[in-house]
Amino acid sequence: MSTEDEEDIVTDGQDIFYICQKSLEILKEKLKKAEDITQELVNELTFPANLPDEELMVPVDMRGVGEDFDDVEQMVERLGPKGTAEAFVKAKEYFDANKDNEPDEERPKPMTAAEWRKVLEDDDLEGEEEEDFLEEEEEDLDDDEEGEEEDEEPEGDDEPAAKKAKTA
């Protein structure tokens, strides 16, 4: 589940995602009362960018949702705002149930919105560095292929030119 504003963390089989605790409580109440769930409420739950720094973010285990989604937008597209809210409630219950019997000291802990944004920024930077590296590797491969084409010598018998072995 990755977009510019959110990131999930996979830890030993877990699929951890952080959501706003206050928004989760509001959504739980609205679901109990069968009130409408808006896209705006789902965004408050899942996107830390507009939350105050001190707002508490709690871990949930997305395995509790029952199916895989690339990101929150895809969840809303398939499940609608209400279904997405219900899915996050299930993910929180799944995390709290600790079906892996993980020791408390090793479990993901709540953090502030500011801390979560920092984690996301660090992940984005690492992703950009990885993309830059992959692009450089691709450029190097392109350069090698161009060099090979220039080194080939036609043999004349309408047979394809023999390629020279790479030496690197």
Salt bridges, closest charged atoms under 4 A:
GLU25 OE2 - LYS28 NZ 3.95
GLU29 OE2 - LYS32 NZ 3.68
GLU35 OE1 - LYS30 NZ 3.07
ASP53 OD1 - ARG117 NH2 2.16
GLU55 OE1 - LYS22 NZ 3.96
ASP61 OD2 - ARG63 NH2 2.69
GLU67 OE1 - ARG78 NH1 3.00
ASP96 OD1 - LYS92 NZ 3.04
ASP100 OD2 - ARG63 NH2 2.77
GLU102 OE1 - ARG107 NE 3.91
ASP122 OD1 - LYS118 NZ 3.13
